[in-house]
Amino acid sequence: MTAFDVRPITEEERRSTFDLLRRALHSRRVTDDVWARIGESWPAVHKFGAFDGETPVGIVSSYDTEIAVPGGRAVPVAAVEGVGVRADRTRRGVLSAMMAVQLADFAARGLPLAVLHASEPTIYGRFGYGSAALGKTLRVARPAARLHERVPAGGDVRLLTPAEAVKDLPALYRRIGLHRPGMIGRPDSWWPISHDRHVGPDGDHLVAVHSGPDGDDGFVVYATITRRSLGSPDEGAVLEVHDLHAAGPVARAALWRYLLSVDLVSGVHARHRPVDEPLALLLTDHRHAATLAVEDDLWLRPVDVAAALAARSYRAAGPVVLAVTDRLLPANTGHYEVGPDGARRTDAPADLALDVGTLGMLYLGQWAATTLAAAGRIEVRDPAAAVRADELFTTVTAPWCGTHF
Ligand SMILES: CC(C)(COP(=O)(O)OP(=O)(O)OC[C@H]1O[C@@H](n2cnc3c(N)ncnc32)[C@H](O)[C@@H]1OP(=O)(O)O)[C@@H](O)C(=O)NCCC(=O)NCCS
């Protein structure tokens, strides 16, 4: 067993823990130049390291932001990022120890929710996170794919210079707003790493912005990927969409219309798009937009179950009583009544029993309670209650995060 201590990192340990993270994720160490550009995005705040003596062997990080929950409220959330353990110290409980400290910190700071993107789906369930919003990967064929004539049109799409992108994108993202459950705010510290990767000196992405009658209302960050090689000389270039946000259907259609108009590419690929984004339906032939995969995207953990359940709204249906268990934050273990008027703790007998990670799966409306019950993740004590829970928790739009962190 390796001995290690878990504690907040110091100012002096920012660079070494960032390098540790990069190595765990199979990326190169940052150069001094790059660190000068992005170091401010890795402050010594809300970061817990595992140390063998003075040497860091693991790191977990998060930043505080807001998340849109069903009903439209923006609720405080910890966005967990920067998770890595040194390759020669994995599978000996380093992450488990760091996660326990991090969760206790979230609870002590009164955060109702925590979210993350998982590199592998097997890692975070044991810490009470559940797969809460899915994303789909699309491939749209060019030049075959065309928007049909009734697709709303209007406004103008223009390319930004890198300097304009750095200056304008943060405000444009804020302007578009958190209009789907699962979307999160991007604090100022989020942008430098993204800018550096995509539009900075080492980045190769372009940024196009749509403006409508009220000004800029959508953007896409994309790159051209060349697939031609000795082995496949006929393979053309494709556009790869990294980040696409639009305030409404006109801006969204205009951005896709623009992407599909770019010459000399054989297709447009996009990963982690909303599962209900109607791209195929914008086309004259929906088969030109193929869904290649639907994967877990955002994972969510209720940190304060009572506050989390009270923060979202519910659709009209009779109330249900949930028995929730939480191994790591036992104060959450208890019964909660959820109904169209809201949610509260109760002593009433439970209709459905589930662990806190499964509640995370239910929370944004991605999964139906009856589906989770059929998969053995919810214990049903009253079958009619599972159907009521479906109605209560369902949302009009599918949840979606749309932010890499
Ligand atoms: C993922 C990672 C952080 C796990 O750290 P770790 O210190 O090895 O995790 P722990 O030892 O605390 O593991 C706890 C449990 O999870 C399991 N587990 C951890 N990582 C796993 C993985 N990648 N695949 C399958 N199981 C995993 C362990 O086997 C252990 O199971 P047990 O409790 O039944 O024994 C580490 O492997 C890593 O840095 N990977 C590369 C970077 C990465 O993927 N980071 C996550 C970014 S989202």
The ligand as an ORCA input file, in Angstrom:
! r2SCAN-3c Opt
* xyz 0 1
  C      -9.086      7.259    -13.582
  C      -8.037      7.446    -12.491
  C      -8.053      8.884    -12.012
  C      -8.375      6.487    -11.343
  O      -7.481      6.716    -10.267
  P      -7.078      5.549     -9.244
  O      -6.315      6.192     -8.151
  O      -6.485      4.422     -9.973
  O      -8.515      5.114     -8.697
  P      -8.762      4.254     -7.359
  O      -7.564      3.409     -7.048
  O      -9.249      5.145     -6.274
  O      -9.926      3.328     -7.875
  C     -11.120      3.136     -7.179
  C     -11.873      2.004     -7.841
  O     -12.219      2.370     -9.179
  C     -11.681      1.418    -10.106
  N     -11.184      2.171    -11.247
  C     -10.499      3.331    -11.199
  N     -10.192      3.732    -12.429
  C     -10.688      2.804    -13.277
  C     -10.694      2.673    -14.682
  N     -10.095      3.577    -15.462
  N     -11.312      1.590    -15.209
  C     -11.910      0.675    -14.426
  N     -11.937      0.755    -13.072
  C     -11.337      1.807    -12.513
  C     -10.550      0.741     -9.348
  O     -10.278     -0.526     -9.855
  C     -11.082      0.719     -7.940
  O     -12.007     -0.351     -7.822
  P     -12.231     -1.088     -6.424
  O     -12.706     -0.032     -5.460
  O     -13.251     -2.124     -6.749
  O     -10.896     -1.638     -6.067
  C      -6.620      7.093    -12.999
  O      -6.644      5.791    -13.507
  C      -6.115      8.030    -14.095
  O      -5.495      9.036    -13.808
  N      -6.397      7.677    -15.367
  C      -5.922      8.468    -16.516
  C      -6.537      9.850    -16.557
  C      -8.046      9.826    -16.511
  O      -8.697      9.020    -17.146
  N      -8.601     10.733    -15.717
  C     -10.019     10.870    -15.575
  C     -10.439     12.007    -16.405
  S     -12.206     12.170    -16.364
*
